[in-house]
Amino acid sequence: MLSPFRSPQGAPPHPLLIAAMLVLGMFVFTGAWLAVATACASRVGWMVLLAALSSIVLLRLARARAGKPRALLAVLVTAASIALGEWLLAAQPIAWQMNQSPLEAARRMGPAFSWMLVQLGNTPLDWAMMVVALALAAWLGR
């Protein structure tokens, strides 16, 4: 008997399922990154590598077809995770000073101010890890 929650073995995954998994996974990972950064009292730049692995695992769990589109999707999700994480990490010190959550402070920061804080907060090793994470997502996502 076919369950309503399981698709047949050879059926392609629904695109909305893939999109929902990726968006939810991106937000969950960003929250975990912010929690680790708070616990370690640093920016923990190595978490960008885990962002790439997280996007790959989610795409494979969603049974997205292998190939260039999956690799491109993995790179885009990794880049979005990095951008969201860096934005919230830049907002975190401001949030502490203003007695707000990082999300509230991030909404009030303009793009120029956020970009300046990201540039000041990251080391060359952090930037290199971001590039490696994108390359890792492209390589493992194919």
DRENTORKOL-3810 file (N, C-alpha, C; in nm, 4 decimals):
REM DRENTORKOL-3810
@n.u->0.0838; n.v->-0.1176; n.w->0.0000; ca.u->0.0000; ca.v->0.0000; ca.w->0.0000; c.u->0.0887; c.v->0.1245; c.w->0.0000
@n.u->0.0510; n.v->0.2219; n.w->-0.0764; ca.u->0.1287; ca.v->0.3437; ca.w->-0.0906; c.u->0.0866; c.v->0.4453; c.w->0.0156
@n.u->0.1793; n.v->0.4882; n.w->0.0948; ca.u->0.1520; ca.v->0.5865; ca.w->0.1984; c.u->0.1357; c.v->0.7249; c.w->0.1340
@n.u->0.0496; n.v->0.8108; n.w->0.1887; ca.u->0.0340; ca.v->0.9445; ca.w->0.1300; c.u->0.1561; c.v->1.0329; c.w->0.1515
@n.u->0.2459; n.v->0.9944; n.w->0.2434; ca.u->0.3628; ca.v->1.0760; ca.w->0.2725; c.u->0.4877; c.v->1.0277; c.w->0.2013
@n.u->0.4785; n.v->0.9171; n.w->0.1322; ca.u->0.5944; ca.v->0.8640; ca.w->0.0611; c.u->0.5652; c.v->0.8642; c.w->-0.0878
@n.u->0.6641; n.v->0.9086; n.w->-0.1627; ca.u->0.6477; ca.v->0.9036; ca.w->-0.3074; c.u->0.7031; c.v->0.7706; c.w->-0.3561
@n.u->0.6609; n.v->0.7267; n.w->-0.4729; ca.u->0.7179; ca.v->0.6034; ca.w->-0.5259; c.u->0.8690; c.v->0.6153; c.w->-0.5392
@n.u->0.9356; n.v->0.5024; n.w->-0.5385; ca.u->1.0817; ca.v->0.4994; ca.w->-0.5329; c.u->1.1477; c.v->0.5826; c.w->-0.6428
@n.u->1.0973; n.v->0.5792; n.w->-0.7644; ca.u->1.1628; ca.v->0.6494; ca.w->-0.8735; c.u->1.1090; c.v->0.7891; c.w->-0.8994
@n.u->1.0121; n.v->0.8339; n.w->-0.8206; ca.u->0.9502; ca.v->0.9641; ca.w->-0.8459; c.u->1.0466; c.v->1.0770; c.w->-0.8098
@n.u->1.0501; n.v->1.1814; n.w->-0.8927; ca.u->1.1363; ca.v->1.2954; ca.w->-0.8593; c.u->1.0784; c.v->1.3732; c.w->-0.7410
@n.u->1.1617; n.v->1.4381; n.w->-0.6641; ca.u->1.1122; ca.v->1.5153; ca.w->-0.5498; c.u->1.0368; c.v->1.6394; c.w->-0.5967
@n.u->0.9453; n.v->1.6829; n.w->-0.5163; ca.u->0.8692; ca.v->1.8030; ca.w->-0.5478; c.u->0.9586; c.v->1.9252; c.w->-0.5247
@n.u->0.9605; n.v->2.0209; n.w->-0.6158; ca.u->1.0475; ca.v->2.1381; ca.w->-0.5986; c.u->1.0176; c.v->2.2186; c.w->-0.4726
@n.u->0.8908; n.v->2.2233; n.w->-0.4315; ca.u->0.8590; ca.v->2.2966; ca.w->-0.3086; c.u->0.9167; c.v->2.2287; c.w->-0.1850
@n.u->0.9252; n.v->2.0968; n.w->-0.1882; ca.u->0.9867; ca.v->2.0245; ca.w->-0.0774; c.u->1.1348; c.v->2.0599; c.w->-0.0670
@n.u->1.2013; n.v->2.0630; n.w->-0.1804; ca.u->1.3433; ca.v->2.0981; ca.w->-0.1808; c.u->1.3618; c.v->2.2408; c.w->-0.1305
@n.u->1.2804; n.v->2.3336; n.w->-0.1806; ca.u->1.2924; ca.v->2.4739; ca.w->-0.1391; c.u->1.2648; c.v->2.4905; c.w->0.0103
@n.u->1.1618; n.v->2.4244; n.w->0.0602; ca.u->1.1282; ca.v->2.4353; ca.w->0.2021; c.u->1.2394; c.v->2.3784; c.w->0.2897
@n.u->1.2945; n.v->2.2650; n.w->0.2494; ca.u->1.4037; ca.v->2.2058; ca.w->0.3274; c.u->1.5258; c.v->2.2968; c.w->0.3291
@n.u->1.5576; n.v->2.3562; n.w->0.2150; ca.u->1.6764; ca.v->2.4410; ca.w->0.2074; c.u->1.6606; c.v->2.5693; c.w->0.2885
@n.u->1.5439; n.v->2.6314; n.w->0.2801; ca.u->1.5218; ca.v->2.7550; ca.w->0.3557; c.u->1.5212; c.v->2.7263; c.w->0.5052
@n.u->1.4505; n.v->2.6226; n.w->0.5454; ca.u->1.4478; ca.v->2.5871; ca.w->0.6870; c.u->1.5871; c.v->2.5494; c.w->0.7371
@n.u->1.6583; n.v->2.4705; n.w->0.6587; ca.u->1.7938; ca.v->2.4322; ca.w->0.6970; c.u->1.8881; c.v->2.5505; c.w->0.7062
@n.u->1.8719; n.v->2.6470; n.w->0.6171; ca.u->1.9565; ca.v->2.7659; ca.w->0.6203; c.u->1.9336; c.v->2.8457; c.w->0.7481
@n.u->1.8066; n.v->2.8630; n.w->0.7868; ca.u->1.7779; ca.v->2.9382; ca.w->0.9087; c.u->1.8219; c.v->2.8632; c.w->1.0344
@n.u->1.8034; n.v->2.7329; n.w->1.0352; ca.u->1.8468; ca.v->2.6539; ca.w->1.1507; c.u->1.9989; c.v->2.6584; c.w->1.1632
@n.u->2.0684; n.v->2.6439; n.w->1.0512; ca.u->2.2139; ca.v->2.6482; ca.w->1.0564; c.u->2.2639; c.v->2.7852; c.w->1.1012
@n.u->2.2006; n.v->2.8924; n.w->1.0522; ca.u->2.2429; ca.v->3.0266; ca.w->1.0925; c.u->2.2221; c.v->3.0471; c.w->1.2419
@n.u->2.1135; n.v->2.9964; n.w->1.2949; ca.u->2.0917; ca.v->3.0047; ca.w->1.4387; c.u->2.1965; c.v->2.9276; c.w->1.5174
@n.u->2.2326; n.v->2.8101; n.w->1.4667; ca.u->2.3375; ca.v->2.7320; ca.w->1.5331; c.u->2.4713; c.v->2.8050; c.w->1.5256
@n.u->2.5006; n.v->2.8671; n.w->1.4122; ca.u->2.6250; ca.v->2.9426; ca.w->1.3961; c.u->2.6295; c.v->3.0581; c.w->1.4954
@n.u->2.5185; n.v->3.1285; n.w->1.5099; ca.u->2.5132; ca.v->3.2392; ca.w->1.6043; c.u->2.5300; c.v->3.1897; c.w->1.7481
@n.u->2.4725; n.v->3.0753; n.w->1.7809; ca.u->2.4869; ca.v->3.0190; ca.w->1.9161; c.u->2.6311; c.v->2.9777; c.w->1.9440
@n.u->2.6959; n.v->2.9143; n.w->1.8463; ca.u->2.8364; ca.v->2.8743; ca.w->1.8646; c.u->2.9250; c.v->2.9971; c.w->1.8764
@n.u->2.8986; n.v->3.0984; n.w->1.7942; ca.u->2.9788; ca.v->3.2214; ca.w->1.8014; c.u->2.9625; c.v->3.2906; c.w->1.9360
@n.u->2.8421; n.v->3.2877; n.w->1.9898; ca.u->2.8188; ca.v->3.3475; ca.w->2.1211; c.u->2.8901; c.v->3.2684; c.w->2.2299
@n.u->2.8840; n.v->3.1363; n.w->2.2209; ca.u->2.9488; ca.v->3.0525; ca.w->2.3224; c.u->3.1006; c.v->3.0639; c.w->2.3168
@n.u->3.1554; n.v->3.0780; n.w->2.1981; ca.u->3.3015; ca.v->3.0862; ca.w->2.1826; c.u->3.3533; c.v->3.2294; c.w->2.1906
@n.u->3.2655; n.v->3.3271; n.w->2.1899; ca.u->3.3022; ca.v->3.4694; ca.w->2.1937; c.u->3.3951; c.v->3.5058; c.w->2.0783
@n.u->3.3692; n.v->3.4484; n.w->1.9608; ca.u->3.4444; ca.v->3.4834; ca.w->1.8401; c.u->3.3532; c.v->3.4623; c.w->1.7199
@n.u->3.4036; n.v->3.4922; n.w->1.6020; ca.u->3.3215; ca.v->3.4813; ca.w->1.4814; c.u->3.3154; c.v->3.3390; c.w->1.4274
@n.u->3.3968; n.v->3.2502; n.w->1.4747; ca.u->3.4039; ca.v->3.1093; ca.w->1.4334; c.u->3.3885; c.v->3.0930; c.w->1.2817
@n.u->3.4872; n.v->3.1423; n.w->1.2096; ca.u->3.4844; ca.v->3.1402; ca.w->1.0645; c.u->3.4806; c.v->3.0016; c.w->1.0034
@n.u->3.5233; n.v->2.9008; n.w->1.0767; ca.u->3.5231; ca.v->2.7647; ca.w->1.0245; c.u->3.3816; c.v->2.7112; c.w->1.0056
@n.u->3.2823; n.v->2.7773; n.w->1.0626; ca.u->3.1438; ca.v->2.7314; ca.w->1.0470; c.u->3.0942; c.v->2.7454; c.w->0.9030
@n.u->3.1608; n.v->2.8262; n.w->0.8217; ca.u->3.1180; ca.v->2.8379; ca.w->0.6820; c.u->3.1378; c.v->2.7058; c.w->0.6084
@n.u->3.2375; n.v->2.6294; n.w->0.6495; ca.u->3.2579; ca.v->2.4970; ca.w->0.5889; c.u->3.1414; c.v->2.4038; c.w->0.6236
@n.u->3.0925; n.v->2.4161; n.w->0.7449; ca.u->2.9759; ca.v->2.3361; ca.w->0.7838; c.u->2.8493; c.v->2.3830; c.w->0.7117
@n.u->2.8450; n.v->2.5103; n.w->0.6746; ca.u->2.7307; ca.v->2.5600; ca.w->0.5964; c.u->2.7265; c.v->2.4896; c.w->0.4611
@n.u->2.8430; n.v->2.4714; n.w->0.4004; ca.u->2.8488; ca.v->2.4004; ca.w->0.2717; c.u->2.8049; c.v->2.2555; c.w->0.2884
@n.u->2.8549; n.v->2.1905; n.w->0.3917; ca.u->2.8173; ca.v->2.0507; ca.w->0.4144; c.u->2.6686; c.v->2.0383; c.w->0.4475
@n.u->2.6159; n.v->2.1350; n.w->0.5201; ca.u->2.4738; ca.v->2.1331; ca.w->0.5536; c.u->2.3878; c.v->2.1438; c.w->0.4285
@n.u->2.4243; n.v->2.2317; n.w->0.3380; ca.u->2.3448; ca.v->2.2451; ca.w->0.2153; c.u->2.3525; c.v->2.1188; c.w->0.1304
@n.u->2.4683; n.v->2.0540; n.w->0.1276; ca.u->2.4833; ca.v->1.9297; ca.w->0.0511; c.u->2.3968; c.v->1.8196; c.w->0.1117
@n.u->2.4014; n.v->1.8050; n.w->0.2425; ca.u->2.3226; ca.v->1.7011; ca.w->0.3090; c.u->2.1732; c.v->1.7237; c.w->0.2859
@n.u->2.1287; n.v->1.8494; n.w->0.2953; ca.u->1.9875; ca.v->1.8779; ca.w->0.2731; c.u->1.9450; c.v->1.8473; c.w->0.1299
@n.u->2.0295; n.v->1.8787; n.w->0.0338; ca.u->1.9948; ca.v->1.8493; ca.w->-0.1051; c.u->1.9888; c.v->1.6990; c.w->-0.1298
@n.u->2.0779; n.v->1.6266; n.w->-0.0665; ca.u->2.0755; ca.v->1.4807; ca.w->-0.0847; c.u->1.9586; c.v->1.4175; c.w->-0.0109
@n.u->1.9230; n.v->1.4714; n.w->0.1045; ca.u->1.8058; ca.v->1.4204; ca.w->0.1759; c.u->1.6773; c.v->1.4470; c.w->0.0975
@n.u->1.6737; n.v->1.5580; n.w->0.0270; ca.u->1.5572; ca.v->1.5908; ca.w->-0.0537; c.u->1.5576; c.v->1.5162; c.w->-0.1867
@n.u->1.6579; n.v->1.4372; n.w->-0.2106; ca.u->1.6733; ca.v->1.3578; ca.w->-0.3328; c.u->1.6741; c.v->1.4446; c.w->-0.4581
@n.u->1.7422; n.v->1.5583; n.w->-0.4501; ca.u->1.7573; ca.v->1.6428; ca.w->-0.5683; c.u->1.8481; c.v->1.5709; c.w->-0.6676
@n.u->1.8153; n.v->1.5815; n.w->-0.7921; ca.u->1.8922; ca.v->1.5121; ca.w->-0.8947; c.u->2.0333; c.v->1.5680; c.w->-0.9034
@n.u->2.1287; n.v->1.4775; n.w->-0.9203; ca.u->2.2686; ca.v->1.5172; ca.w->-0.9311; c.u->2.2914; c.v->1.5921; c.w->-1.0612
@n.u->2.3918; n.v->1.6759; n.w->-1.0610; ca.u->2.4267; ca.v->1.7494; ca.w->-1.1811; c.u->2.4582; c.v->1.8945; c.w->-1.1503
@n.u->2.4737; n.v->1.9712; n.w->-1.2554; ca.u->2.5085; ca.v->2.1126; ca.w->-1.2397; c.u->2.4004; c.v->2.1942; c.w->-1.1687
@n.u->2.2727; n.v->2.1683; n.w->-1.1937; ca.u->2.1723; ca.v->2.2465; ca.w->-1.1193; c.u->2.1803; c.v->2.2250; c.w->-0.9682
@n.u->2.2060; n.v->2.1023; n.w->-0.9254; ca.u->2.2182; ca.v->2.0771; ca.w->-0.7813; c.u->2.3428; c.v->2.1438; c.w->-0.7256
@n.u->2.4515; n.v->2.1422; n.w->-0.8018; ca.u->2.5736; ca.v->2.2086; ca.w->-0.7569; c.u->2.5517; c.v->2.3591; c.w->-0.7450
@n.u->2.4825; n.v->2.4171; n.w->-0.8427; ca.u->2.4532; ca.v->2.5604; ca.w->-0.8378; c.u->2.3624; c.v->2.5935; c.w->-0.7198
@n.u->2.2642; n.v->2.5094; n.w->-0.6954; ca.u->2.1750; ca.v->2.5296; ca.w->-0.5812; c.u->2.2518; c.v->2.5188; c.w->-0.4493
@n.u->2.3441; n.v->2.4256; n.w->-0.4414; ca.u->2.4261; ca.v->2.4111; ca.w->-0.3207; c.u->2.5112; c.v->2.5355; c.w->-0.2969
@n.u->2.5678; n.v->2.5906; n.w->-0.4032; ca.u->2.6486; ca.v->2.7122; ca.w->-0.3903; c.u->2.5614; c.v->2.8299; c.w->-0.3480
@n.u->2.4433; n.v->2.8422; n.w->-0.4074; ca.u->2.3540; ca.v->2.9529; ca.w->-0.3722; c.u->2.3066; c.v->2.9447; c.w->-0.2275
@n.u->2.2723; n.v->2.8247; n.w->-0.1832; ca.u->2.2277; ca.v->2.8090; ca.w->-0.0441; c.u->2.3430; c.v->2.8345; c.w->0.0521
@n.u->2.4626; n.v->2.7884; n.w->0.0169; ca.u->2.5794; ca.v->2.8138; ca.w->0.1013; c.u->2.6083; c.v->2.9630; c.w->0.1089
@n.u->2.6030; n.v->3.0317; n.w->-0.0048; ca.u->2.6275; ca.v->3.1760; ca.w->-0.0063; c.u->2.5209; c.v->3.2505; c.w->0.0749
@n.u->2.3962; n.v->3.2079; n.w->0.0642; ca.u->2.2893; ca.v->3.2720; ca.w->0.1423; c.u->2.3085; c.v->3.2467; c.w->0.2917
@n.u->2.3507; n.v->3.1258; n.w->0.3278; ca.u->2.3775; ca.v->3.0953; ca.w->0.4693; c.u->2.4917; c.v->3.1808; c.w->0.5227
@n.u->2.5961; n.v->3.1946; n.w->0.4422; ca.u->2.7106; ca.v->3.2769; ca.w->0.4837; c.u->2.6682; c.v->3.4224; c.w->0.4981
@n.u->2.5936; n.v->3.4734; n.w->0.4010; ca.u->2.5511; ca.v->3.6139; ca.w->0.4066; c.u->2.4617; c.v->3.6404; c.w->0.5277
@n.u->2.3657; n.v->3.5518; n.w->0.5520; ca.u->2.2767; ca.v->3.5687; ca.w->0.6664; c.u->2.3538; c.v->3.5572; c.w->0.7979
@n.u->2.4433; n.v->3.4602; n.w->0.8057; ca.u->2.5228; ca.v->3.4432; ca.w->0.9269; c.u->2.6131; c.v->3.5622; c.w->0.9542
@n.u->2.6789; n.v->3.6118; n.w->0.8511; ca.u->2.7671; ca.v->3.7274; ca.w->0.8694; c.u->2.6881; c.v->3.8520; c.w->0.9075
@n.u->2.5713; n.v->3.8671; n.w->0.8492; ca.u->2.4866; ca.v->3.9821; ca.w->0.8807; c.u->2.4455; c.v->3.9789; c.w->1.0275
@n.u->2.4040; n.v->3.8619; n.w->1.0759; ca.u->2.3633; ca.v->3.8517; ca.w->1.2159; c.u->2.4827; c.v->3.8602; c.w->1.3107
@n.u->2.5987; n.v->3.8084; n.w->1.2685; ca.u->2.7184; ca.v->3.8211; ca.w->1.3524; c.u->2.7628; c.v->3.9666; c.w->1.3617
@n.u->2.7453; n.v->4.0414; n.w->1.2539; ca.u->2.7786; ca.v->4.1840; ca.w->1.2583; c.u->2.6819; c.v->4.2595; c.w->1.3485
@n.u->2.5567; n.v->4.2150; n.w->1.3531; ca.u->2.4553; ca.v->4.2830; ca.w->1.4338; c.u->2.4619; c.v->4.2452; c.w->1.5812
@n.u->2.5279; n.v->4.1352; n.w->1.6130; ca.u->2.5256; ca.v->4.0868; ca.w->1.7506; c.u->2.5843; c.v->4.1854; c.w->1.8527
@n.u->2.7015; n.v->4.2449; n.w->1.8303; ca.u->2.7516; ca.v->4.3419; ca.w->1.9296; c.u->2.6615; c.v->4.4643; c.w->1.9434
@n.u->2.6045; n.v->4.5065; n.w->1.8318; ca.u->2.5122; ca.v->4.6195; ca.w->1.8371; c.u->2.3886; c.v->4.5816; c.w->1.9188
@n.u->2.3408; n.v->4.4609; n.w->1.8994; ca.u->2.2226; ca.v->4.4139; ca.w->1.9723; c.u->2.2484; c.v->4.4091; c.w->2.1222
@n.u->2.3661; n.v->4.3628; n.w->2.1606; ca.u->2.3979; ca.v->4.3576; ca.w->2.3037; c.u->2.3987; c.v->4.4974; c.w->2.3651
@n.u->2.4551; n.v->4.5942; n.w->2.2930; ca.u->2.4635; ca.v->4.7304; ca.w->2.3457; c.u->2.3263; c.v->4.7975; c.w->2.3539
@n.u->2.2365; n.v->4.7599; n.w->2.2622; ca.u->2.1047; ca.v->4.8231; ca.w->2.2590; c.u->1.9981; c.v->4.7401; c.w->2.3295
@n.u->2.0410; n.v->4.6297; n.w->2.3924; ca.u->1.9499; ca.v->4.5399; ca.w->2.4636; c.u->1.8387; c.v->4.4887; c.w->2.3711
@n.u->1.8814; n.v->4.4359; n.w->2.2548; ca.u->1.7896; ca.v->4.3821; ca.w->2.1561; c.u->1.8387; c.v->4.2442; c.w->2.1135
@n.u->1.7553; n.v->4.1761; n.w->2.0363; ca.u->1.8004; ca.v->4.0507; ca.w->1.9760; c.u->1.8827; c.v->4.0844; c.w->1.8514
@n.u->1.9699; n.v->3.9930; n.w->1.8081; ca.u->2.0467; ca.v->4.0213; ca.w->1.6865; c.u->1.9590; c.v->4.0467; c.w->1.5643
@n.u->1.8444; n.v->3.9812; n.w->1.5580; ca.u->1.7555; ca.v->4.0023; ca.w->1.4443; c.u->1.6972; c.v->4.1434; c.w->1.4441
@n.u->1.6607; n.v->4.1937; n.w->1.5604; ca.u->1.6081; ca.v->4.3306; ca.w->1.5685; c.u->1.7149; c.v->4.4323; c.w->1.5305
@n.u->1.8371; n.v->4.4109; n.w->1.5787; ca.u->1.9450; ca.v->4.5033; ca.w->1.5447; c.u->1.9817; c.v->4.4928; c.w->1.3972
@n.u->1.9770; n.v->4.3737; n.w->1.3417; ca.u->2.0125; ca.v->4.3547; ca.w->1.2008; c.u->1.9132; c.v->4.4248; c.w->1.1091
@n.u->1.7874; n.v->4.4264; n.w->1.1471; ca.u->1.6867; ca.v->4.4943; ca.w->1.0649; c.u->1.7086; c.v->4.6444; c.w->1.0621
@n.u->1.7684; n.v->4.6992; n.w->1.1647; ca.u->1.7888; ca.v->4.8444; ca.w->1.1723; c.u->1.9204; c.v->4.8890; c.w->1.1110
@n.u->2.0093; n.v->4.7957; n.w->1.0873; ca.u->2.1390; ca.v->4.8305; ca.w->1.0290; c.u->2.1244; c.v->4.8414; c.w->0.8777
@n.u->2.1840; n.v->4.9424; n.w->0.8214; ca.u->2.1825; ca.v->4.9569; ca.w->0.6767; c.u->2.2857; c.v->4.8651; c.w->0.6128
@n.u->2.2763; n.v->4.8444; n.w->0.4825; ca.u->2.3704; ca.v->4.7549; ca.w->0.4148; c.u->2.5142; c.v->4.8045; c.w->0.4214
@n.u->2.5360; n.v->4.9353; n.w->0.4130; ca.u->2.6728; ca.v->4.9881; ca.w->0.4168; c.u->2.7361; c.v->4.9651; c.w->0.5541
@n.u->2.6593; n.v->4.9893; n.w->0.6597; ca.u->2.7105; ca.v->4.9684; ca.w->0.7955; c.u->2.7361; c.v->4.8201; c.w->0.8216
@n.u->2.6448; n.v->4.7353; n.w->0.7755; ca.u->2.6640; ca.v->4.5907; ca.w->0.7912; c.u->2.7886; c.v->4.5443; c.w->0.7185
@n.u->2.8057; n.v->4.5906; n.w->0.5948; ca.u->2.9225; ca.v->4.5504; ca.w->0.5162; c.u->3.0519; c.v->4.5978; c.w->0.5831
@n.u->3.0509; n.v->4.7181; n.w->0.6402; ca.u->3.1701; ca.v->4.7680; ca.w->0.7081; c.u->3.2028; c.v->4.6803; c.w->0.8295
@n.u->3.1018; n.v->4.6415; n.w->0.9066; ca.u->3.1253; ca.v->4.5565; ca.w->1.0235; c.u->3.1745; c.v->4.4170; c.w->0.9829
@n.u->3.1235; n.v->4.3641; n.w->0.8727; ca.u->3.1695; ca.v->4.2335; ca.w->0.8239; c.u->3.3150; c.v->4.2428; c.w->0.7814
@n.u->3.3505; n.v->4.3509; n.w->0.7115; ca.u->3.4889; ca.v->4.3677; ca.w->0.6681; c.u->3.5833; c.v->4.3830; c.w->0.7872
@n.u->3.5405; n.v->4.4561; n.w->0.8880; ca.u->3.6253; ca.v->4.4756; ca.w->1.0056; c.u->3.6358; c.v->4.3501; c.w->1.0912
@n.u->3.5321; n.v->4.2695; n.w->1.0919; ca.u->3.5291; ca.v->4.1536; ca.w->1.1803; c.u->3.5979; c.v->4.0302; c.w->1.1267
@n.u->3.6115; n.v->4.0186; n.w->0.9961; ca.u->3.6694; ca.v->3.8974; ca.w->0.9379; c.u->3.8175; c.v->3.9141; c.w->0.9084
@n.u->3.8887; n.v->3.8065; n.w->0.9290; ca.u->4.0313; ca.v->3.8014; ca.w->0.8969; c.u->4.0478; c.v->3.7470; c.w->0.7553
@n.u->4.1683; n.v->3.7573; n.w->0.6982; ca.u->4.1896; ca.v->3.6962; ca.w->0.5660; c.u->4.1611; c.v->3.5459; c.w->0.5648
@n.u->4.1854; n.v->3.4785; n.w->0.6756; ca.u->4.1542; ca.v->3.3359; ca.w->0.6834; c.u->4.0035; c.v->3.3116; c.w->0.6748
@n.u->3.9254; n.v->3.3978; n.w->0.7363; ca.u->3.7788; ca.v->3.3857; ca.w->0.7268; c.u->3.7322; c.v->3.4025; c.w->0.5828
@n.u->3.7860; n.v->3.5006; n.w->0.5126; ca.u->3.7494; ca.v->3.5216; ca.w->0.3725; c.u->3.7904; c.v->3.4016; c.w->0.2880
@n.u->3.9088; n.v->3.3468; n.w->0.3154; ca.u->3.9542; ca.v->3.2294; ca.w->0.2407; c.u->3.8636; c.v->3.1095; c.w->0.2669
@n.u->3.8198; n.v->3.0947; n.w->0.3898; ca.u->3.7296; ca.v->2.9832; ca.w->0.4212; c.u->3.5948; c.v->2.9990; c.w->0.3515
@n.u->3.5512; n.v->3.1213; n.w->0.3326; ca.u->3.4260; ca.v->3.1434; ca.w->0.2592; c.u->3.4397; c.v->3.0973; c.w->0.1143
@n.u->3.5533; n.v->3.1286; n.w->0.0543; ca.u->3.5766; ca.v->3.0859; ca.w->-0.0844; c.u->3.5860; c.v->2.9340; c.w->-0.0912
@n.u->3.6572; n.v->2.8744; n.w->0.0044; ca.u->3.6696; ca.v->2.7281; ca.w->0.0078; c.u->3.5336; c.v->2.6630; c.w->0.0295
@n.u->3.4501; n.v->2.7232; n.w->0.1129; ca.u->3.3163; ca.v->2.6674; ca.w->0.1378; c.u->3.2324; c.v->2.6684; c.w->0.0109
@n.u->3.2406; n.v->2.7754; n.w->-0.0661; ca.u->3.1647; ca.v->2.7809; ca.w->-0.1922; c.u->3.2163; c.v->2.6782; c.w->-0.2917
@n.u->3.3486; n.v->2.6623; n.w->-0.2969; ca.u->3.4068; ca.v->2.5617; ca.w->-0.3869; c.u->3.3698; c.v->2.4211; c.w->-0.3405
@n.u->3.3691; n.v->2.4001; n.w->-0.2110; ca.u->3.3306; ca.v->2.2687; ca.w->-0.1558; c.u->3.1847; c.v->2.2378; c.w->-0.1882
@n.u->3.0987; n.v->2.3373; n.w->-0.1772; ca.u->2.9573; ca.v->2.3159; ca.w->-0.2105; c.u->2.9411; c.v->2.2827; c.w->-0.3585
@n.u->3.0169; n.v->2.3487; n.w->-0.4440; ca.u->3.0083; ca.v->2.3213; ca.w->-0.5878; c.u->3.0604; c.v->2.1819; c.w->-0.6186
@n.u->3.1684; n.v->2.1421; n.w->-0.5531; ca.u->3.2304; ca.v->2.0128; ca.w->-0.5827; c.u->3.1452; c.v->1.8973; c.w->-0.5295
@n.u->3.0988; n.v->1.9073; n.w->-0.4058; ca.u->3.0202; ca.v->1.7997; ca.w->-0.3469; c.u->2.8744; c.v->1.8018; c.w->-0.3945
@n.u->2.8307; n.v->1.9153; n.w->-0.4478; ca.u->2.6931; ca.v->1.9250; ca.w->-0.4912; c.u->2.6644; c.v->1.8677; c.w->-0.6285
@n.u->2.7673; n.v->1.8358; n.w->-0.7018; ca.u->2.7428; ca.v->1.7870; ca.w->-0.8395; c.u->2.6927; c.v->1.6465; c.w->-0.8424
END
